[in-house]
Amino acid sequence: MSGARFGIWALVHGSRGALHDPDEPFDASWARNKNLVLEAEALGFDSTLIAQHTANPYDDEWDELEAWTAAAALAALTSRIEIIAAIKPPLVHPVILAKMAQQIEHISGGRFGLNLVNAWNRAEYEKSGIPFAEHDERYAYGHEWIGIVEKLLRGERVTAKGRYFDVREFQLRPADPFRARPMIYVGGESAPAQDLVAAHGDVWFINGQPLEYVEGLIASARGRPREGAALRFGLSAFVIARETAAQAQAAFDHLLALSEKDYEIRARQKQNTDPAVVMKHTHIYNRPPIIGTNGGTYAGLVGSYEEVAERIAAFTQAGIELFMLQFQPFEAEMRRFAKELLPRIRNQERFSQQDIGLVIG
Ligand SMILES: Cc1cc2nc3c(=O)[nH]c(=O)nc-3n(C[C@H](O)[C@H](O)[C@H](O)COP(=O)(O)O)c2cc1C
């Protein structure tokens, strides 16, 4: 059994938790993100996820990092860390996107992945004049789109005529010399998201939430028709780890109090959110207050170093292989995670492997 992987969310639109934090002034610049990812790699993180938003989803007066050009540059600057860039299918034709993905795969030497997401932010589409279809229709489009991208990434000559695309005898060269194709991740929780990842994805990204729900989602996705290698799972989570549980709770309370200043921004964001997205209907919207996006602290990674390491181990046991993490202030807390948590987790993993060795050996 290989160990869990740990990644960081790039700060494409600034902080992921409280948006008005004197300890983390707003900064979504390329310079910050470049330094962040280079440091993450040096600290031993395995992956980074670059979300795609064309305009800042909180306030379009604020800066926003462009995911794909940044991914290409990061691919050239790094040497080990996986680079994942998100994509919303209607924003780029599948042939062009597959070509871009293949190029970044080459630049990175086989470390690239795309994260297919089917959108919630109505304003991003409508203000740019791109039709914002209803929820399941967006997934139908995404399904046809990724079917084409996936084959092109494999180096196949593709002819595909469907509801949305008419691709004829198209082939991309050079093909992937490192593996069959770059990784395909899918973010989203609805039934169509699960169908999509089972049919065309490698790893399903789940929003941060308690273990019992994550276990249910994993079982549900595993129950879908699928060919080839088993589906893998990633979890988004915001980490607040401290020496003691009380210190972690105090840090959480501090961020929560700060986030009260974000009330207006959150209200606007809510208005822009498609009411059909699954996140709006499940327990996630009846949850206790949280910090972070995509579930954030709802995953429960708030506590003492021991508690957080144990909860990560429990998620790993349930099938999570990649933890995509958020922190605040990001750089300082990322360093703390690398110093305090990564060695503990690796030790735990070694210990449990020895256990297995004893049982079967
Ligand atoms: C790990 C993860 C990453 C995501 N990244 C993005 C992103 O970069 N851009 C975006 O617009 N939406 C992103 N989303 C949201 C998805 O677009 C999706 O619309 C949302 O989860 C609702 O879909 P659902 O109804 O299938 O849950 C992400 C979701 C997850 C779980």
The ligand as an ORCA input file, in Angstrom:
! r2SCAN-3c Opt
* xyz 0 1
  C     -12.393     19.687     -5.499
  C     -13.313     20.579     -6.266
  C     -12.773     21.573     -7.056
  C     -13.599     22.455     -7.753
  N     -13.019     23.426     -8.524
  C     -13.790     24.298     -9.191
  C     -13.221     25.279    -10.040
  O     -12.000     25.337    -10.212
  N     -14.046     26.139    -10.659
  C     -15.411     26.081    -10.528
  O     -16.096     26.902    -11.112
  N     -15.997     25.123     -9.764
  C     -15.217     24.242     -9.105
  N     -15.804     23.248     -8.338
  C     -17.285     23.181     -8.231
  C     -17.860     22.373     -9.366
  O     -17.862     23.241    -10.461
  C     -19.330     21.885     -9.234
  O     -20.117     22.746     -9.904
  C     -19.943     21.916     -7.940
  O     -19.281     20.989     -7.134
  C     -21.433     21.532     -8.050
  O     -21.619     20.355     -8.748
  P     -22.546     19.182     -8.182
  O     -23.946     19.669     -8.273
  O     -22.277     18.009     -9.089
  O     -22.061     18.948     -6.793
  C     -15.010     22.336     -7.656
  C     -15.553     21.305     -6.880
  C     -14.724     20.431     -6.205
  C     -15.347     19.337     -5.378
*
